[in-house]
Amino acid sequence: MSREDSLNEPGETSVFQMPIRRATPEDIPALISLERRAATAAHWTTEQYEAAFASGALPRQFLVVEEQSGVQGFIVGRAIGEEWEIENIAVAEPIRSRGLGTRLLGEFLDLARGRGARAVFLEVRESNLAARRLYEKWVFIESGRRRRYYRDPEEDAIFYRLDFA
Ligand SMILES: CC(C)(COP(=O)(O)OP(=O)(O)OC[C@H]1O[C@@H](n2cnc3c(N)ncnc32)[C@H](O)[C@@H]1OP(=O)(O)O)[C@@H](O)C(=O)NCCC(=O)NCCS
């Protein structure tokens, strides 16, 4: 039995088999529902999601991972010239720590690199150790800190950066 198989209940879909696809505007309610349940995720309004999908907006890449019961995770980022910013990533709470975040981030980095990104950056709450470990797993390097960057609760932001060779 592989490590991946051993993380799943019998009959459950492995996170390694769940397809990753581009998000569409039809996914907006599912994206909102997922991030509302993730306190440490970034929270956008419906209007912000709609604007992100609108033509003319900064080029954004939205990836979702889905299984029969619906969207189980997503990542969104945007290109600012040759630098890309990861704006949000979230995985449904019941299936965290099974490798889905690692897969989503890996797909996003492949996509960014394939489209000419030279670097990817992001910021994260200092206390968000699960997210920080995920970024460090993909060899993001801490590049700075901004004191009291976040509100409710107030907290420092840690900046991470990954430079493609
Ligand atoms: C951050 C998040 C997306 C990670 O997704 P995930 O599917 O659980 O991630 P993975 O299972 O691929 O784990 C990746 C690594 O993160 C670390 N990690 C995962 N869960 C962790 C936890 N609870 N505590 C500490 N580290 C953890 C591990 O190092 C893990 O690598 P390993 O399994 O090889 O040791 C998920 O925790 C989440 O949705 N959090 C809420 C939303 C959020 O905070 N988003 C970030 C906004 S900046």
PDBQT file of the ligand as one rigid body, heavy atoms in Angstrom, charges set to zero:
ROOT
HETATM    1  C1  LIG A 201      -2.464  25.926   4.035  1.00  0.00    +0.000 C 
HETATM    2  C2  LIG A 201      -3.306  24.790   3.445  1.00  0.00    +0.000 C 
HETATM    3  C3  LIG A 201      -3.826  25.219   2.086  1.00  0.00    +0.000 C 
HETATM    4  C4  LIG A 201      -2.435  23.552   3.301  1.00  0.00    +0.000 C 
HETATM    5  O1  LIG A 201      -3.176  22.564   2.612  1.00  0.00    +0.000 OA
HETATM    6  P1  LIG A 201      -2.969  20.994   2.895  1.00  0.00    +0.000 P 
HETATM    7  O2  LIG A 201      -3.723  20.234   1.876  1.00  0.00    +0.000 OA
HETATM    8  O3  LIG A 201      -3.287  20.716   4.313  1.00  0.00    +0.000 OA
HETATM    9  O4  LIG A 201      -1.395  20.877   2.657  1.00  0.00    +0.000 OA
HETATM   10  P2  LIG A 201      -0.540  19.534   2.511  1.00  0.00    +0.000 P 
HETATM   11  O5  LIG A 201      -1.280  18.373   3.058  1.00  0.00    +0.000 OA
HETATM   12  O6  LIG A 201      -0.065  19.448   1.105  1.00  0.00    +0.000 OA
HETATM   13  O7  LIG A 201       0.688  19.851   3.475  1.00  0.00    +0.000 OA
HETATM   14  C5  LIG A 201       1.813  20.572   3.001  1.00  0.00    +0.000 C 
HETATM   15  C6  LIG A 201       2.796  20.770   4.140  1.00  0.00    +0.000 C 
HETATM   16  O8  LIG A 201       2.282  21.711   5.055  1.00  0.00    +0.000 OA
HETATM   17  C7  LIG A 201       2.637  21.313   6.387  1.00  0.00    +0.000 C 
HETATM   18  N1  LIG A 201       1.399  21.162   7.134  1.00  0.00    +0.000 N 
HETATM   19  C8  LIG A 201       0.186  20.717   6.721  1.00  0.00    +0.000 A 
HETATM   20  N2  LIG A 201      -0.696  20.787   7.728  1.00  0.00    +0.000 NA
HETATM   21  C9  LIG A 201      -0.027  21.295   8.780  1.00  0.00    +0.000 A 
HETATM   22  C10 LIG A 201      -0.396  21.631  10.104  1.00  0.00    +0.000 A 
HETATM   23  N3  LIG A 201      -1.646  21.452  10.542  1.00  0.00    +0.000 N 
HETATM   24  N4  LIG A 201       0.557  22.178  10.925  1.00  0.00    +0.000 NA
HETATM   25  C11 LIG A 201       1.821  22.377  10.489  1.00  0.00    +0.000 A 
HETATM   26  N5  LIG A 201       2.227  22.059   9.233  1.00  0.00    +0.000 NA
HETATM   27  C12 LIG A 201       1.309  21.528   8.407  1.00  0.00    +0.000 A 
HETATM   28  C13 LIG A 201       3.439  20.055   6.292  1.00  0.00    +0.000 C 
HETATM   29  O9  LIG A 201       4.822  20.404   6.293  1.00  0.00    +0.000 OA
HETATM   30  C14 LIG A 201       3.049  19.512   4.951  1.00  0.00    +0.000 C 
HETATM   31  O10 LIG A 201       4.068  18.801   4.309  1.00  0.00    +0.000 OA
HETATM   32  P3  LIG A 201       4.334  17.233   4.656  1.00  0.00    +0.000 P 
HETATM   33  O11 LIG A 201       3.008  16.555   4.702  1.00  0.00    +0.000 OA
HETATM   34  O12 LIG A 201       5.197  16.768   3.540  1.00  0.00    +0.000 OA
HETATM   35  O13 LIG A 201       5.004  17.263   5.978  1.00  0.00    +0.000 OA
HETATM   36  C15 LIG A 201      -4.499  24.422   4.391  1.00  0.00    +0.000 C 
HETATM   37  O14 LIG A 201      -3.983  24.215   5.681  1.00  0.00    +0.000 OA
HETATM   38  C16 LIG A 201      -5.581  25.472   4.432  1.00  0.00    +0.000 C 
HETATM   39  O15 LIG A 201      -6.498  25.476   3.610  1.00  0.00    +0.000 OA
HETATM   40  N6  LIG A 201      -5.513  26.376   5.422  1.00  0.00    +0.000 N 
HETATM   41  C17 LIG A 201      -6.546  27.417   5.573  1.00  0.00    +0.000 C 
HETATM   42  C18 LIG A 201      -6.415  28.505   4.523  1.00  0.00    +0.000 C 
HETATM   43  C19 LIG A 201      -5.085  29.237   4.618  1.00  0.00    +0.000 C 
HETATM   44  O16 LIG A 201      -4.594  29.551   5.701  1.00  0.00    +0.000 OA
HETATM   45  N7  LIG A 201      -4.521  29.559   3.446  1.00  0.00    +0.000 N 
HETATM   46  C20 LIG A 201      -3.265  30.270   3.365  1.00  0.00    +0.000 C 
HETATM   47  C21 LIG A 201      -3.509  31.713   3.134  1.00  0.00    +0.000 C 
HETATM   48  S1  LIG A 201      -1.951  32.580   2.995  1.00  0.00    +0.000 SA
ENDROOT
TORSDOF 0
